[in-house]
Amino acid sequence: MTEEDNFNTICDLTTKVMGFKTGSLKSKCRKRPLQVARSVAAYLGLKEENIHRNIVAKCLNRDRAVTYHYETSHKVNYSTCVIYRNTFNKVYKALKLLDNSKGTFLDGDFMKRHLLKNGVKENKKQQVFIKVQSGEVSCLIKTSYFDFSNQLEFIKLALRDYYHKITII
């Protein structure tokens, strides 16, 4: 998954756990429970998943400066604000359960065979390389500009039950 997909998953998980409507973290609403959930999702994206702050800001429909605020205020909020602490604990626990339910590959060749068996096709033109990482291993998928988006969709579908990261080279 791309960093944006990972962060959108965190946002969806946060809204589901807290009982908000999907996509509500992007709204300009300043109600306290929604602000806290937005801050928790941003912190988890930045620190737990190492997602770049520009992506976090874009997905939350905010500017990058607010991500620094979310990051620096976490420690104080967690120690002094009961609402923040309870929200953080709920979302963090759900995120860890989600991460534990997904598998990782231990061998890059096995991962590539799994992808090829599940609809991903390599192209001889080799105009674009898609690097797929799962755990400590990675593999390269060679594709063309024309077939690039189709192969990305096949990769996401084949690895929906696995923790993975996709990088375009």
BELGI-V914889 format. One record per residue. SS is DSSP state (hx for helix, st for strand, lp for the rest). PSI is psi as a letter, one per 30 degrees, with the letter a starting at -180 (999 if undefined). NEAR is the number of other ideal C-beta (glycine too) atoms within 8 Angstrom. Layout:
# BELGI-V914889
((SS	PSI	NEAR) (SS	PSI	NEAR))
This chain:
# BELGI-V914889
((lp	l	9) (lp	l	7) (hx	e	11) (hx	e	9) (hx	e	9) (hx	e	13) (hx	e	15) (hx	e	9) (hx	e	10) (hx	e	13) (hx	e	14) (hx	e	9) (hx	e	12) (hx	e	15) (hx	e	15) (hx	e	9) (hx	e	9) (hx	f	11) (lp	g	5) (lp	l	11) (lp	k	5) (lp	k	7) (lp	g	8) (hx	f	10) (hx	f	13) (hx	f	8) (lp	l	8) (lp	g	4) (lp	k	6) (lp	g	5) (lp	k	6) (hx	e	6) (hx	e	10) (hx	e	13) (hx	e	9) (hx	e	12) (hx	e	15) (hx	e	11) (hx	e	13) (hx	e	14) (hx	e	15) (hx	e	14) (hx	e	12) (hx	e	14) (hx	e	14) (hx	e	14) (hx	e	9) (hx	e	8) (lp	f	11) (lp	h	5) (lp	k	11) (lp	k	6) (hx	f	10) (hx	e	7) (hx	e	12) (hx	e	14) (hx	e	12) (hx	e	8) (hx	f	11) (hx	f	13) (lp	h	7) (lp	l	7) (lp	l	5) (hx	f	9) (hx	e	6) (hx	f	11) (hx	e	13) (hx	e	9) (hx	e	8) (hx	e	13) (hx	e	11) (hx	f	7) (hx	f	9) (hx	e	11) (hx	e	7) (hx	e	7) (hx	e	11) (hx	e	10) (hx	f	6) (hx	f	5) (lp	j	8) (hx	e	5) (hx	e	9) (hx	e	12) (hx	e	11) (hx	e	8) (hx	e	13) (hx	e	11) (hx	e	8) (hx	e	10) (hx	e	16) (hx	e	11) (hx	e	8) (hx	e	11) (hx	e	12) (hx	e	8) (hx	e	8) (hx	e	10) (hx	e	8) (hx	f	6) (hx	f	5) (lp	k	9) (st	l	6) (lp	l	9) (lp	k	12) (lp	f	7) (lp	k	7) (hx	e	9) (hx	e	7) (hx	e	9) (hx	e	14) (hx	e	10) (hx	e	8) (hx	e	10) (hx	e	15) (hx	e	9) (hx	f	5) (lp	h	9) (lp	f	6) (lp	k	11) (lp	k	9) (lp	k	8) (lp	k	10) (lp	f	5) (lp	e	7) (lp	h	9) (lp	e	7) (st	k	11) (st	k	10) (st	j	15) (st	k	11) (st	k	15) (st	k	10) (st	j	13) (lp	b	8) (lp	f	3) (st	l	11) (st	l	9) (st	l	11) (st	k	9) (st	k	13) (st	k	10) (st	l	15) (lp	l	10) (lp	e	6) (lp	e	4) (lp	g	10) (hx	e	11) (hx	e	6) (hx	e	7) (hx	e	13) (hx	e	10) (hx	e	8) (hx	e	13) (hx	e	14) (hx	e	11) (hx	e	9) (hx	f	11) (lp	g	11) (lp	f	6) (lp	g	5) (st	k	10) (lp	k	8) (lp	l	10) (st	k	10) (st	k	13) (st	k	7) (st	k	7) (lp	999	7))
